[in-house]
Amino acid sequence: MLVVGLSHRTAPVEVRERLAAGADALPELLARLASRRELAEVMFLSTCNRVEVFALPKAADGVDAALAAIRDELAHHGGAVSGDALAAYQYQKRDEEAVRHLFRVAASLDSMVLGEPQILGQVKEAYDAALAAGTLKSLLGRCVSRAFAVAKRVRTETSIGAGTVSIASVAVELAWRVFGGLGDHAVLLVGAGEMAEAAARSLGNGARALHICNRSFDRAATLAGTLNASAVPWDSLAAELVQADVVVTSTASPTFVVTHEMVKRAMKARKGRTLLFVDIAVPRNVEPSVHGIDNVYVFNVDDLEQEVARGMKARQAEREAAERIVDDEVAQFLAWTRGLQVQPTGVAMRAKTRAVLLSELERSLGGRLKHLEGDRAALTQMVDSAVNKLLHAPTTRLKARAADGDDAGELALAIRFLFDLQEVGVAPEGESSSDAVPDAVGDEPLPH
């Protein structure tokens, strides 16, 4: 398993926004990645804080080629950002570290806001998009599915998500501090999605007025109806900037929705009253040069990182417990994958032994044991029982060696040599492993 990406820890928002992909762009992007001959499975995760590609190479010895293919496609997607420029911001992980990274991301241990709940939903959306595009098949799909269970364990067994700390809530807290409270101030939400709703709920009834402006007026009206708020048409955005004191932007627009000229005109009508923008969208919704206008302040998601640190102390104590859960889950998943490596040998050993015994049974029933033809079913059951008892110990020990990461590969080679085995049970390319391969040697499923 591989991951190539960049996040708020390695790249500024102006780089991340170049690589962001909304729901409309994902199918084409996934299709491009899936068309690369170096990649067998792929998932693309894009949030305000990270852009990551999770993948499996088509060949075990093709890891370097797969990594190069991913970097190439990211550079192509980034357009104006060259591959060389991206390299300074990117990280890549493989095998155990890639699995651990995915589990930590889903459990919100790698988020700007430790324990925030939105990332799990974003990973699920990426998973659903990859399933719909047909770019997830067996092992990577199983790993992502397992990441959901890891996130659930972390939330259930720790208090990592205690309290209400999210990017949206931090944005509201920042506005409160800037103005010393919002009771005499008007707030405008630009966008009506999940982040806007979280910001609105963090506001409660604290603002003098709350307006919601969205390209889809119906969606804005629906959100406003659940809150003490008013919906305004999209073409009223410029006029709303004259009235609002705090503007929280969170649309999925690939271009700026609040421009320098728009704000400059609004400030003339405001007669110098302070205007605060909190832009929590990636790509950014507010043109960066707006911050240079007198009495206008613009904070983006990267600027909020220091604000986030203020609310994190209570959660840091739970990080260690959450990391232990991740370590445990990574160990379980890797043991399962190692079992898959020796599983075809176990399947082939059982299949050949059973075939030899059944062949001998058929020959005997056609000769000296003709009188036992009526007992064929009982004799076949006896053969199956003998196979299970005879091969239980070698199968179990081979599986245990695989789980421990010891010399299972050498043992499997020895078994194939001694039994003259042709392996069976490997899922053909494009076929779900759930149809062709049991969960592990001995058919024991990975816990869900």
C-alpha positions in Angstrom: 0.0 0.0 0.0 1.2 3.5 -0.9 0.2 7.1 0.0 1.4 10.3 -1.7 0.1 13.6 -0.5 0.5 16.9 1.1 -1.3 18.5 4.1 -1.5 21.6 6.3 1.7 20.2 8.0 3.8 20.3 4.8 2.1 22.8 2.3 0.5 26.2 2.6 -3.1 26.7 1.5 -2.1 28.3 -1.8 -0.5 25.0 -2.8 -3.2 22.8 -1.4 -5.9 24.6 -3.2 -4.3 24.0 -6.5 -4.6 20.2 -6.0 -8.1 20.2 -4.3 -10.8 18.2 -6.1 -14.5 18.7 -5.5 -17.1 16.0 -6.1 -17.5 17.0 -9.7 -13.9 16.6 -10.6 -13.3 13.3 -8.7 -14.6 10.9 -11.3 -12.3 12.2 -14.1 -9.3 12.3 -11.7 -9.9 8.8 -10.4 -10.3 7.6 -14.0 -6.9 9.1 -14.9 -5.3 7.5 -11.9 -6.9 4.1 -12.6 -5.8 4.2 -16.3 -2.2 4.2 -15.2 -0.8 0.7 -15.8 1.3 1.0 -12.7 -1.7 1.2 -10.3 -4.1 -1.5 -9.4 -6.3 0.3 -6.9 -6.6 4.0 -6.0 -8.5 6.4 -3.8 -8.3 10.3 -3.8 -8.9 12.2 -0.6 -9.3 16.0 -0.8 -10.2 18.2 2.2 -9.4 21.7 3.3 -6.3 20.4 5.0 -5.0 17.6 2.8 -4.8 16.1 -0.7 -3.7 12.5 -0.7 -3.7 9.5 -3.1 -3.9 6.0 -1.6 -3.0 3.2 -4.0 -1.8 -0.3 -4.6 0.8 -1.0 -7.3 0.0 -3.6 -9.9 3.2 -5.5 -9.3 5.0 -6.1 -6.0 8.2 -5.0 -7.6 6.6 -1.9 -9.1 6.5 0.4 -6.1 8.8 3.0 -7.4 7.0 3.1 -10.8 3.6 3.4 -8.9 4.9 6.3 -6.8 6.2 8.1 -9.9 2.8 7.6 -11.6 1.0 9.2 -8.7 3.3 12.1 -8.5 3.0 12.6 -12.2 -0.9 12.7 -12.0 -0.8 15.1 -9.1 1.4 17.4 -11.0 -0.9 17.2 -14.0 -3.9 17.9 -11.8 -2.2 20.8 -10.2 -1.8 22.5 -13.5 0.4 25.6 -12.9 2.2 23.8 -10.0 5.1 21.8 -11.5 6.2 18.4 -10.3 9.5 19.8 -9.0 7.6 22.5 -7.1 5.3 19.9 -5.5 8.1 17.6 -4.5 9.1 20.1 -1.8 5.7 19.8 -0.1 4.8 16.1 -0.7 5.3 13.1 1.5 5.1 9.5 0.6 4.6 6.4 2.7 4.4 2.7 2.0 3.4 -0.5 3.6 3.0 -0.3 7.4 3.5 3.4 7.5 0.9 3.9 4.8 -1.6 1.8 6.7 -0.9 3.7 9.9 -1.3 7.0 8.2 -4.7 6.1 6.8 -5.9 4.9 10.2 -4.6 8.0 11.9 -6.2 10.3 9.3 -9.6 8.6 9.7 -9.4 8.8 13.5 -8.6 12.5 13.3 -5.1 12.1 14.8 -3.5 13.9 11.9 -6.0 16.7 11.7 -5.3 20.4 12.4 -8.1 20.1 15.0 -7.3 16.9 16.9 -10.5 14.8 17.2 -12.6 16.8 14.9 -15.4 14.6 13.4 -15.6 16.0 9.8 -12.6 14.1 8.5 -14.2 10.6 8.9 -17.2 11.8 6.8 -14.7 13.1 4.2 -12.8 9.8 4.1 -16.1 8.0 3.6 -17.0 10.3 0.7 -13.7 9.6 -0.9 -14.3 5.8 -0.4 -17.7 6.0 -1.9 -16.4 8.0 -4.9 -13.7 5.4 -5.5 -16.2 2.6 -5.3 -18.5 4.3 -7.7 -15.6 4.8 -10.1 -14.5 1.2 -9.8 -11.0 2.0 -8.5 -11.3 0.1 -5.2 -11.3 -3.7 -5.4 -10.0 -5.8 -2.6 -7.0 -5.1 -0.4 -7.1 -1.2 -0.4 -10.9 -1.3 -0.1 -10.6 -3.6 2.9 -8.0 -1.3 4.4 -10.1 1.8 4.1 -13.1 0.0 5.5 -11.0 -1.1 8.4 -10.0 2.6 9.0 -13.7 3.4 9.7 -13.7 0.8 12.4 -10.5 2.2 13.9 -12.0 5.7 14.0 -15.1 4.3 15.7 -12.9 2.6 18.3 -10.9 5.8 19.0 -14.2 7.8 19.5 -15.7 5.1 21.7 -12.7 4.2 23.8 -11.2 7.7 24.3 -12.4 11.2 24.9 -10.5 12.5 21.9 -13.6 14.2 20.6 -14.7 15.7 23.9 -16.0 19.3 23.6 -16.8 21.2 20.5 -13.6 22.1 18.7 -13.7 22.3 14.9 -12.4 24.6 12.2 -15.9 26.2 12.1 -16.1 26.6 15.9 -12.6 28.1 16.0 -13.6 30.5 13.3 -16.5 31.7 15.4 -14.3 31.9 18.5 -11.8 34.1 16.6 -14.7 36.5 15.5 -15.8 36.7 19.2 -12.3 37.7 20.3 -11.8 40.2 17.6 -15.0 42.1 18.3 -15.3 41.3 22.0 -18.6 39.5 21.4 -21.0 39.4 18.6 -24.2 40.6 20.2 -24.0 44.0 18.4 -22.7 42.6 15.1 -24.0 40.9 12.0 -22.6 37.6 10.6 -22.8 36.5 7.0 -22.2 32.8 6.1 -21.3 32.4 2.4 -22.0 28.8 1.6 -24.6 26.4 3.1 -22.8 23.1 3.4 -21.5 21.2 6.4 -18.9 23.7 7.4 -21.4 26.6 7.2 -23.9 24.6 9.3 -21.2 23.9 11.9 -20.3 27.6 12.1 -23.9 28.6 12.4 -24.5 26.1 15.3 -21.3 27.4 17.0 -22.8 30.9 16.8 -26.0 29.9 18.4 -28.0 33.0 19.1 -24.9 35.1 19.8 -24.9 37.4 16.8 -27.3 40.4 16.3 -28.2 39.0 12.9 -27.2 35.9 10.9 -27.6 35.8 7.1 -26.8 32.8 4.8 -25.9 33.4 1.2 -25.5 30.5 -1.2 -25.7 29.9 -5.0 -28.6 27.6 -4.3 -31.1 29.8 -2.5 -33.3 26.8 -1.6 -30.3 25.2 0.2 -29.6 28.5 2.1 -33.3 28.7 3.0 -33.3 25.1 4.2 -30.3 25.7 6.5 -31.7 29.1 7.7 -35.0 27.4 8.5 -33.3 25.1 11.1 -31.6 28.1 12.7 -32.5 31.6 13.8 -31.2 33.0 10.5 -32.3 34.5 7.2 -31.4 33.3 3.6 -30.4 35.9 1.0 -30.0 35.5 -2.8 -26.5 35.0 -4.3 -26.7 38.1 -6.3 -27.1 40.1 -3.0 -23.6 39.1 -1.9 -22.0 42.5 -2.6 -24.8 44.3 -0.8 -24.5 41.9 2.2 -20.8 42.8 2.6 -21.9 46.4 3.4 -24.1 45.2 6.3 -22.0 42.3 7.8 -19.3 42.6 10.3 -18.1 39.0 10.1 -18.1 36.9 6.9 -17.4 33.2 7.1 -16.9 31.6 3.7 -17.0 27.9 3.0 -18.2 27.3 -0.6 -16.8 24.7 -3.0 -16.1 27.3 -5.7 -12.8 26.7 -7.5 -12.5 30.5 -8.0 -12.7 33.5 -5.6 -16.3 34.5 -4.8 -15.2 37.6 -2.8 -12.9 39.8 -4.8 -10.7 42.8 -4.0 -12.9 45.2 -6.0 -16.1 43.9 -4.4 -14.7 44.5 -0.9 -13.2 47.8 -1.8 -16.6 49.1 -2.9 -18.3 47.7 0.2 -15.8 49.4 2.5 -16.6 52.8 0.9 -20.2 52.3 1.8 -19.3 51.0 5.3 -17.4 54.2 6.0 -14.4 52.5 7.6 -16.2 50.0 9.8 -14.0 46.9 10.5 -14.8 43.9 8.3 -13.5 40.4 9.3 -13.4 37.5 6.8 -12.8 33.9 8.1 -12.2 31.9 4.9 -12.4 28.2 5.8 -12.7 27.0 2.2 -10.0 25.2 0.1 -9.7 26.5 -2.6 -10.0 29.9 -0.9 -13.1 31.9 -1.4 -11.6 35.3 -0.6 -9.0 36.9 -2.8 -5.8 37.2 -0.7 -5.3 40.9 -1.6 -8.5 41.7 0.3 -6.4 41.6 3.5 -4.5 44.7 2.3 -7.5 46.9 2.4 -7.7 49.3 5.4 -9.8 47.9 8.3 -10.3 44.6 6.5 -8.9 41.4 8.0 -8.7 38.0 6.3 -8.0 34.7 8.1 -7.7 31.4 6.2 -7.5 27.8 7.4 -3.8 28.0 7.9 -4.1 31.2 10.0 -6.5 29.3 12.3 -3.9 26.7 13.3 -2.7 28.9 16.2 -6.3 29.4 17.3 -6.8 25.7 17.2 -3.9 25.1 19.6 -5.7 27.1 22.3 -8.6 24.6 22.5 -6.5 21.4 22.2 -5.1 20.9 25.7 -8.0 18.9 27.0 -7.7 16.5 24.0 -4.0 16.0 24.1 -4.2 13.7 27.1 -6.3 11.3 25.0 -3.9 11.2 22.1 -1.6 8.6 23.6 -4.6 6.2 24.2 -5.8 6.8 20.6 -2.3 6.1 19.2 -2.2 2.8 21.1 -5.5 1.8 19.4 -4.1 2.7 16.0 -0.9 0.6 16.8 -3.1 -2.4 17.7 -5.2 -2.1 14.6 -2.2 -1.7 12.3 -0.7 -4.9 13.8 -4.0 -6.8 13.3 -4.3 -5.6 9.7 -0.7 -6.4 8.8 -1.1 -9.9 10.3 -4.1 -10.4 8.2 -2.3 -9.3 5.0 0.6 -11.6 5.8 -1.9 -14.4 6.1 -3.1 -13.6 2.6 0.5 -14.0 1.3 0.6 -17.7 2.4 -3.1 -18.4 2.0 -2.8 -19.7 -1.6 -0.3 -22.3 -0.4 -2.7 -23.5 2.3 -5.6 -23.6 -0.2 -3.5 -25.5 -2.8 -2.2 -28.0 -0.2 -5.7 -28.8 1.0 -7.0 -29.0 -2.6 -4.3 -31.3 -3.8 -4.5 -33.6 -0.7 -8.3 -33.8 -1.0 -8.1 -34.5 -4.8 -5.6 -37.3 -4.3 -7.7 -39.0 -1.6 -11.0 -38.6 -3.6 -9.3 -40.1 -6.7 -8.2 -43.1 -4.6 -11.7 -43.4 -3.3 -13.2 -43.4 -6.8 -10.7 -46.0 -7.9 -11.5 -48.2 -5.0 -15.3 -47.8 -5.4 -14.9 -48.9 -9.0 -13.0 -52.0 -8.0 -12.6 -54.0 -4.8 -15.0 -51.7 -2.8 -17.9 -51.7 -5.3 -20.1 -53.1 -2.5 -19.6 -49.7 -0.6 -21.0 -47.6 -3.4 -24.1 -46.9 -1.3 -21.9 -45.4 1.3 -20.2 -42.9 -1.1 -21.5 -39.8 0.9 -20.2 -41.2 4.2 -16.8 -42.1 2.7 -16.5 -38.6 1.1 -17.2 -37.1 4.4 -14.6 -39.3 6.0 -12.0 -38.1 3.4 -12.8 -34.4 4.2 -12.5 -35.1 7.9 -9.1 -36.8 7.3 -7.9 -33.9 5.2 -8.9 -31.4 7.9 -7.2 -33.3 10.7 -4.1 -34.1 8.7 -3.5 -30.5 7.5 -4.8 -28.6 10.5 -1.4 -28.4 12.2 0.6 -27.3 9.1 -2.1 -24.8 8.1 -2.3 -23.3 11.6 1.4 -23.1 12.0 1.9 -21.5 8.6 -0.8 -18.9 9.4 0.8 -18.2 12.9 4.3 -17.7 11.2 2.7 -15.3 8.8 1.0 -13.3 11.6 4.3 -13.1 13.5 6.1 -11.9 10.4 8.7 -14.6 10.7 9.8 -17.1 8.0 6.3 -17.9 6.6 7.4 -17.2 3.1 10.3 -19.7 3.3 7.9 -22.3 4.8 5.4 -21.7 2.1 8.1 -22.2 -0.6 9.1 -25.5 1.1 5.5 -26.7 1.2 5.0 -25.9 -2.5 8.2 -27.8 -3.3 7.5 -30.8 -1.2 3.8 -31.1 -2.4 4.6 -30.0 -5.9 1.8 -27.4 -5.7 0.3 -25.1 -8.2 -1.3 -22.3 -6.2 -5.0 -21.6 -6.4 -7.3 -19.2 -4.7 -5.8 -15.9 -5.9 -8.5 -13.5 -7.2 -8.0 -12.6 -10.9 -7.3 -8.9 -11.7 -10.6 -7.0 -11.5 -12.4 -9.6 -9.4 -13.4 -8.9 -5.8 -11.3 -10.9 -3.4 -14.4 -11.6 -1.4 -15.5 -13.8 -4.3 -12.3 -15.8 -4.7 -10.2 -15.6 -1.5 -11.3 -16.4 2.0 -10.5 -13.8 4.7 -7.3 -15.6 5.9 -5.6 -18.9 6.1 -8.1 -21.0 8.0 -11.0 -18.8 6.8 -10.9 -16.6 10.0 -12.3 -13.2 9.2 -10.6 -9.9 10.1 -12.7 -8.4 13.0 -15.1 -5.7 12.0 
